[in-house]
Amino acid sequence: MLEIAATCLVITALLAYLNHRFVGMPTTIGVMASALILSLALIGLDAMGIAQGLREYEESFLRSIDFSNVLMQGMLSLLLFAAALHVDLGKLKAYRLPVAALAVLGTLASTLVVAFGIWIVLPLAGLQLPLMYCLLFGALISPTDPIAVMGILKSAGAPKELELVITGESLFNDGVGVVVFSLLLGMLTSGLTPTLGHGLELLLREAGGGLVFGGVLGLVTFRMLKSVDNYQVEVLLSLAAVTGGYALANRLHFSGPLAMVVAGLIIGNHGRAMAMSDTTRRYLDMFWELIDEILNATLFVLIGMEVLLVVFSANLILAAGLAIAVTLLARLLTVGLPVAALQGFMKLPSGSWIVLTWGGLRGGISVALALSLPMGPERNTVVALTYGVVVFSILAQGLSIGRVTRRAT
């Protein structure tokens, strides 16, 4: 385990250095692009009978990492808490209705649009995918990834109110998407179709329980922070709340991602304002900013390297292109058009619908969920489609979102 962690950090540090020194892309995009290019180069060299050992070593290294488990049970809690820690809760409340609508209704609607869209267009690429797997793909690809969004929005220059809506949506729709995916995966593995009442009960328990648990966790941690004035202890308390709270939420079958978002919002707002000295606030911010940057860079390097384990063919490459088009169309129909129609009511700048449509970035969470599917040809197809959408999202949308934002707003 230590060797795997050390290898990941060494590769990430070297790629981050090369990107900062010679390329100059945003760190998350730069390290992922570098890892992707190096992995593709190894595939090409291996096809020519060169560097076979290097490709085999990288593949064995990647197979030793349970990407889905590492992200969903390790990195995700820390990254979501770090992202929520710096969101202004007072300003977010002013946009609570559009954020809630986009996170819940938008995600559910997008899941259906993507699922049926993929089911219709895949035969054009000579492929077939059962409707249940199409629904699973819709559920895992519809939520925007808060890790990707927060990492790239920092340099996009979006108006503050628009950035707040995009950030709020990405933080909450992630939890909704994971709950819907878990419900569908349970149906697939058990072979049973739950009733509408059972589905709503599960959604309420997972999502509602996660929100309530996160609120309790945040308030308890806030009280503990308020009772001491020692930055080492307070930083340790915040770390314990995230790691222990996420593990307990999962054990209670509550949504861990939603719990971390709520806890982060409470500690980042009430905790920072009323329970911390200036010294504690500075150290807490520096600690979680470093955690965020290190894990973000490591995650995107792993995404770039994972291309070695994705089974591609000419049909799958064409299907991935179709999946990109379907996903963008679903984002436009379920988010862009509603925002354009209600732009005045939401008090957002003109052109916000364009930024919200193009800024719906997907990332590691989608890949992790795809890799958690049962082994089989359907899984290989879903993983390839997911990887194609994620790579396009981060490289094409991520690199151009700044220009799109400046022109649209």
C-alpha positions as CSV (number, residue, x, y, z in Angstrom):
1,M,0.0,0.0,0.0
2,L,2.8,2.4,0.9
3,E,4.6,1.6,-2.4
4,I,1.4,2.3,-4.4
5,A,0.9,5.6,-2.6
6,A,4.5,6.6,-3.1
7,T,4.4,5.8,-6.8
8,C,1.3,7.8,-7.3
9,L,2.7,10.8,-5.5
10,V,6.1,10.6,-7.4
11,I,4.4,10.4,-10.8
12,T,2.0,13.2,-9.9
13,A,4.7,15.5,-8.6
14,L,6.9,15.0,-11.7
15,L,4.0,15.6,-14.1
16,A,2.9,18.7,-12.1
17,Y,6.5,20.0,-12.2
18,L,6.8,19.5,-16.0
19,N,3.4,21.1,-16.6
20,H,4.2,24.1,-14.4
21,R,7.7,24.5,-15.8
22,F,7.1,23.9,-19.5
23,V,3.4,23.7,-20.4
24,G,1.5,26.1,-18.2
25,M,-2.0,24.5,-18.3
26,P,-4.2,24.5,-15.2
27,T,-2.6,21.8,-12.9
28,T,-5.6,19.4,-13.0
29,I,-5.8,19.5,-16.8
30,G,-2.1,19.6,-17.4
31,V,-1.3,16.5,-15.3
32,M,-4.2,14.5,-16.8
33,A,-3.2,15.4,-20.3
34,S,0.4,14.5,-19.6
35,A,-0.5,11.1,-18.1
36,L,-2.9,10.4,-21.0
37,I,-0.2,11.2,-23.6
38,L,2.4,9.1,-21.9
39,S,0.0,6.2,-21.6
40,L,-1.0,6.4,-25.3
41,A,2.7,6.6,-26.2
42,L,3.3,3.4,-24.3
43,I,0.4,1.8,-26.2
44,G,2.0,2.9,-29.5
45,L,5.5,1.8,-28.6
46,D,4.1,-1.6,-27.4
47,A,2.3,-2.0,-30.8
48,M,5.6,-1.5,-32.5
49,G,7.3,-4.1,-30.2
50,I,9.1,-1.5,-28.1
51,A,8.9,-0.9,-24.4
52,Q,6.6,-3.8,-23.7
53,G,7.9,-4.1,-20.2
54,L,7.0,-0.5,-19.4
55,R,3.4,-1.0,-20.6
56,E,3.1,-4.2,-18.6
57,Y,4.5,-2.5,-15.5
58,E,2.0,0.4,-15.7
59,E,-0.9,-2.0,-16.4
60,S,0.0,-4.1,-13.4
61,F,0.4,-1.0,-11.2
62,L,-3.0,0.3,-12.3
63,R,-4.6,-3.1,-11.7
64,S,-3.2,-3.1,-8.1
65,I,-5.3,0.1,-7.5
66,D,-9.0,-0.3,-6.9
67,F,-9.8,3.1,-8.5
68,S,-13.5,2.9,-7.6
69,N,-12.7,2.1,-4.0
70,V,-9.9,4.6,-3.6
71,L,-12.0,7.5,-4.9
72,M,-15.4,6.6,-3.5
73,Q,-14.2,5.4,0.0
74,G,-11.0,7.5,0.3
75,M,-10.5,10.7,-1.7
76,L,-14.1,11.7,-2.2
77,S,-14.9,12.7,1.4
78,L,-11.8,14.9,1.7
79,L,-12.3,16.5,-1.7
80,L,-16.0,17.3,-1.2
81,F,-15.4,18.7,2.3
82,A,-12.5,20.9,1.0
83,A,-14.7,22.2,-1.8
84,A,-17.7,23.0,0.4
85,L,-15.5,24.6,3.0
86,H,-15.1,27.8,1.0
87,V,-18.6,28.2,-0.4
88,D,-20.4,31.2,1.1
89,L,-23.6,29.7,2.6
90,G,-25.3,33.1,2.9
91,K,-24.9,33.8,-0.8
92,L,-25.8,30.1,-1.7
93,K,-29.1,30.5,0.2
94,A,-30.2,33.2,-2.2
95,Y,-29.9,30.6,-5.0
96,R,-31.2,27.6,-3.1
97,L,-34.2,27.0,-5.3
98,P,-32.4,27.0,-8.7
99,V,-29.5,24.9,-7.1
100,A,-32.0,22.4,-5.7
101,A,-33.9,22.2,-8.9
102,L,-30.8,21.7,-11.0
103,A,-29.2,19.2,-8.6
104,V,-32.3,17.0,-8.1
105,L,-34.8,17.5,-11.0
106,G,-32.0,18.2,-13.6
107,T,-30.0,15.1,-12.6
108,L,-33.1,12.8,-12.7
109,A,-34.2,14.3,-16.1
110,S,-30.7,14.1,-17.5
111,T,-30.4,10.4,-16.4
112,L,-33.5,9.5,-18.5
113,V,-32.6,11.7,-21.5
114,V,-29.0,10.2,-21.6
115,A,-30.3,6.6,-21.1
116,F,-32.8,6.7,-23.9
117,G,-30.5,8.7,-26.1
118,I,-27.8,6.1,-25.8
119,W,-30.2,3.3,-26.3
120,I,-31.3,4.9,-29.6
121,V,-27.9,5.9,-31.0
122,L,-25.7,3.0,-30.0
123,P,-26.9,0.8,-32.9
124,L,-25.5,3.4,-35.3
125,A,-22.1,2.3,-34.0
126,G,-23.0,-1.4,-34.4
127,L,-23.4,-1.9,-30.6
128,Q,-26.3,-2.9,-28.4
129,L,-26.6,-2.2,-24.7
130,P,-29.5,-3.3,-22.5
131,L,-31.8,-0.5,-21.3
132,M,-30.8,-1.1,-17.6
133,Y,-27.1,-0.4,-18.5
134,C,-28.2,2.6,-20.5
135,L,-29.9,3.9,-17.3
136,L,-26.8,3.2,-15.2
137,F,-24.7,5.1,-17.7
138,G,-27.2,8.0,-17.6
139,A,-27.1,8.0,-13.8
140,L,-23.3,8.0,-13.5
141,I,-22.6,10.6,-16.3
142,S,-25.4,13.1,-15.5
143,P,-24.0,14.6,-12.3
144,T,-21.4,17.2,-12.8
145,D,-18.2,16.4,-10.9
146,P,-17.5,18.9,-8.1
147,I,-13.9,18.0,-8.2
148,A,-13.5,18.8,-11.9
149,V,-15.8,21.8,-11.7
150,M,-14.1,23.4,-8.6
151,G,-10.6,22.8,-10.0
152,I,-11.3,24.4,-13.3
153,L,-13.7,27.2,-12.4
154,K,-11.1,29.0,-10.4
155,S,-9.5,30.2,-13.6
156,A,-12.6,30.6,-15.7
157,G,-13.5,34.1,-14.6
158,A,-17.2,33.5,-14.3
159,P,-19.4,36.1,-12.6
160,K,-19.6,35.3,-8.8
161,E,-23.4,34.5,-8.8
162,L,-23.0,32.1,-11.8
163,E,-20.0,30.5,-10.2
164,L,-22.0,30.0,-7.0
165,V,-24.8,28.2,-8.9
166,I,-22.5,26.0,-10.8
167,T,-20.6,25.1,-7.7
168,G,-23.7,24.5,-5.6
169,E,-25.2,22.3,-8.3
170,S,-22.1,20.2,-8.7
171,L,-21.7,19.7,-4.9
172,F,-25.3,18.4,-4.5
173,N,-26.1,16.6,-7.8
174,D,-23.1,14.3,-7.1
175,G,-24.9,12.9,-4.1
176,V,-28.2,12.6,-6.0
177,G,-26.5,10.8,-8.9
178,V,-24.7,8.3,-6.6
179,V,-28.0,7.4,-4.9
180,V,-29.8,6.9,-8.2
181,F,-26.9,4.8,-9.5
182,S,-26.9,2.7,-6.3
183,L,-30.7,2.1,-6.7
184,L,-30.3,1.0,-10.3
185,L,-27.3,-1.2,-9.6
186,G,-29.2,-2.9,-6.8
187,M,-32.0,-3.6,-9.3
188,L,-29.5,-5.1,-11.7
189,T,-27.7,-7.3,-9.2
190,S,-30.8,-8.5,-7.4
191,G,-32.9,-9.0,-10.5
192,L,-35.9,-7.4,-8.7
193,T,-37.7,-4.2,-9.7
194,P,-38.6,-2.2,-6.6
195,T,-41.9,-0.4,-6.4
196,L,-42.1,3.4,-6.7
197,G,-42.7,3.6,-3.0
198,H,-39.6,1.6,-2.3
199,G,-37.5,3.7,-4.6
200,L,-38.7,6.9,-3.0
201,E,-38.1,5.5,0.4
202,L,-34.5,4.5,-0.5
203,L,-33.9,8.0,-2.0
204,L,-35.3,9.7,1.0
205,R,-33.2,7.6,3.4
206,E,-30.0,7.9,1.5
207,A,-30.2,11.6,0.4
208,G,-32.4,12.9,3.3
209,G,-30.4,10.9,5.8
210,G,-27.1,12.2,4.4
211,L,-28.3,15.8,4.6
212,V,-29.5,15.4,8.2
213,F,-26.4,13.4,9.3
214,G,-24.1,16.0,7.7
215,G,-26.0,18.8,9.5
216,V,-25.6,17.0,12.9
217,L,-21.9,16.2,12.2
218,G,-21.2,19.8,11.2
219,L,-22.9,21.3,14.3
220,V,-21.2,18.8,16.7
221,T,-17.8,19.6,15.2
222,F,-18.6,23.3,15.3
223,R,-19.3,23.1,19.1
224,M,-16.1,21.3,19.6
225,L,-14.1,23.8,17.6
226,K,-15.7,26.6,19.6
227,S,-14.6,25.1,22.9
228,V,-10.9,25.1,22.2
229,D,-8.3,27.6,20.8
230,N,-5.5,25.4,19.4
231,Y,-5.0,25.2,15.7
232,Q,-3.4,21.8,15.8
233,V,-6.3,20.3,17.7
234,E,-8.9,22.1,15.5
235,V,-7.4,21.0,12.2
236,L,-7.2,17.4,13.6
237,L,-10.9,17.7,14.6
238,S,-11.9,18.8,11.1
239,L,-9.9,15.8,9.6
240,A,-11.5,13.4,12.0
241,A,-15.0,14.7,11.3
242,V,-14.5,14.1,7.5
243,T,-12.9,10.6,7.7
244,G,-14.9,9.3,10.6
245,G,-18.1,11.0,9.5
246,Y,-17.9,9.6,6.0
247,A,-17.3,6.1,7.2
248,L,-20.2,6.3,9.7
249,A,-22.5,7.7,7.1
250,N,-21.8,4.8,4.8
251,R,-22.3,2.3,7.6
252,L,-25.7,3.8,8.3
253,H,-26.5,3.7,4.6
254,F,-26.7,7.5,4.3
255,S,-25.2,9.5,1.5
256,G,-21.6,10.2,2.5
257,P,-21.1,12.7,-0.3
258,L,-24.1,14.8,0.7
259,A,-23.1,14.6,4.4
260,M,-19.6,15.9,3.7
261,V,-21.0,18.8,1.6
262,V,-23.4,19.9,4.4
263,A,-20.7,19.5,7.1
264,G,-18.2,21.5,5.0
265,L,-20.7,24.3,4.5
266,I,-21.4,24.5,8.3
267,I,-17.8,24.4,9.4
268,G,-16.7,26.7,6.5
269,N,-19.2,29.3,7.4
270,H,-20.3,29.2,11.1
271,G,-17.1,27.5,12.2
272,R,-14.8,29.9,10.5
273,A,-16.8,33.0,11.6
274,M,-17.6,32.1,15.2
275,A,-15.4,29.2,16.4
276,M,-11.9,30.0,15.1
277,S,-9.2,32.5,15.8
278,D,-7.4,34.1,12.9
279,T,-4.4,31.8,13.4
280,T,-6.7,28.7,13.3
281,R,-8.5,30.0,10.3
282,R,-5.3,30.5,8.4
283,Y,-3.9,27.1,9.2
284,L,-7.2,25.3,8.5
285,D,-7.5,27.0,5.1
286,M,-3.9,26.1,4.2
287,F,-4.3,22.5,5.3
288,W,-7.4,21.8,3.3
289,E,-6.2,23.8,0.3
290,L,-3.1,21.5,0.2
291,I,-5.2,18.4,0.7
292,D,-7.5,19.6,-2.2
293,E,-4.6,20.3,-4.6
294,I,-2.6,17.2,-3.9
295,L,-5.6,14.8,-4.1
296,N,-7.0,16.6,-7.2
297,A,-3.7,16.3,-9.1
298,T,-3.3,12.6,-8.1
299,L,-6.9,11.8,-9.1
300,F,-6.5,13.4,-12.6
301,V,-3.2,11.6,-13.1
302,L,-4.9,8.3,-12.4
303,I,-7.7,9.2,-14.8
304,G,-5.2,9.8,-17.5
305,M,-3.3,6.6,-16.9
306,E,-6.5,4.5,-16.8
307,V,-6.7,4.6,-20.6
308,L,-4.4,1.6,-20.6
309,L,-7.2,-0.5,-19.0
310,V,-10.0,0.7,-21.2
311,V,-10.9,-1.7,-24.0
312,F,-11.4,0.3,-27.2
313,S,-12.3,-0.7,-30.7
314,A,-13.4,1.3,-33.8
315,N,-17.0,0.7,-32.8
316,L,-16.4,1.9,-29.3
317,I,-14.6,5.0,-30.4
318,L,-17.5,5.9,-32.6
319,A,-19.9,5.1,-29.8
320,A,-17.9,7.3,-27.4
321,G,-18.3,10.2,-29.9
322,L,-22.0,9.6,-30.0
323,A,-22.1,9.5,-26.2
324,I,-20.4,12.9,-26.0
325,A,-23.0,14.4,-28.3
326,V,-25.9,12.8,-26.3
327,T,-24.5,13.9,-23.0
328,L,-24.1,17.5,-24.2
329,L,-27.6,17.5,-25.7
330,A,-29.0,16.2,-22.4
331,R,-27.2,18.9,-20.5
332,L,-28.7,21.5,-22.9
333,L,-32.3,20.2,-22.6
334,T,-32.3,19.6,-18.8
335,V,-30.2,22.6,-17.6
336,G,-29.4,25.0,-20.4
337,L,-33.0,25.6,-21.7
338,P,-34.7,25.8,-18.3
339,V,-32.1,28.3,-17.1
340,A,-32.5,30.3,-20.4
341,A,-36.3,30.4,-19.8
342,L,-36.0,31.4,-16.1
343,Q,-32.9,33.5,-16.3
344,G,-34.6,36.6,-15.1
345,F,-36.2,34.8,-12.2
346,M,-32.9,33.3,-11.2
347,K,-31.2,36.7,-11.4
348,L,-28.3,35.4,-13.5
349,P,-26.3,37.2,-16.1
350,S,-27.4,36.9,-19.8
351,G,-25.7,33.9,-21.4
352,S,-25.6,32.0,-18.2
353,W,-27.4,29.1,-19.8
354,I,-24.4,28.7,-22.3
355,V,-21.9,28.6,-19.4
356,L,-24.0,26.1,-17.4
357,T,-24.4,23.9,-20.4
358,W,-20.7,23.9,-21.4
359,G,-19.5,24.0,-17.8
360,G,-21.1,20.6,-16.9
361,L,-17.8,18.9,-16.5
362,R,-17.5,15.2,-15.7
363,G,-14.6,13.6,-13.9
364,G,-13.3,10.8,-11.6
365,I,-16.6,10.0,-9.9
366,S,-18.2,8.9,-13.2
367,V,-15.2,6.7,-14.0
368,A,-15.3,5.2,-10.5
369,L,-19.0,4.4,-10.7
370,A,-18.5,2.8,-14.1
371,L,-15.6,0.6,-12.8
372,S,-17.9,-0.6,-10.0
373,L,-20.2,-2.4,-12.4
374,P,-20.2,-6.2,-12.6
375,M,-17.6,-7.7,-15.0
376,G,-18.9,-8.4,-18.5
377,P,-19.1,-7.0,-22.0
378,E,-21.7,-4.5,-21.0
379,R,-19.4,-3.1,-18.3
380,N,-16.6,-2.7,-20.9
381,T,-18.9,-0.7,-23.2
382,V,-20.1,1.6,-20.3
383,V,-16.5,2.1,-19.1
384,A,-15.3,3.1,-22.6
385,L,-18.3,5.5,-23.1
386,T,-17.7,7.0,-19.7
387,Y,-14.0,7.4,-20.3
388,G,-14.6,9.1,-23.7
389,V,-17.1,11.6,-22.2
390,V,-14.8,12.4,-19.2
391,V,-11.7,12.9,-21.3
392,F,-13.6,15.2,-23.7
393,S,-15.2,17.0,-20.8
394,I,-11.9,17.8,-19.0
395,L,-9.7,18.5,-22.0
396,A,-12.1,20.2,-24.5
397,Q,-14.7,21.8,-22.1
398,G,-12.2,22.4,-19.3
399,L,-9.7,24.2,-21.5
400,S,-12.3,26.3,-23.3
401,I,-14.7,27.2,-20.4
402,G,-12.9,30.4,-19.7
403,R,-13.3,31.7,-23.3
404,V,-16.9,30.5,-23.4
405,T,-17.6,32.3,-20.1
406,R,-16.0,35.6,-21.2
407,R,-17.9,35.6,-24.5
408,A,-21.3,34.5,-23.1
409,T,-21.4,36.8,-20.1
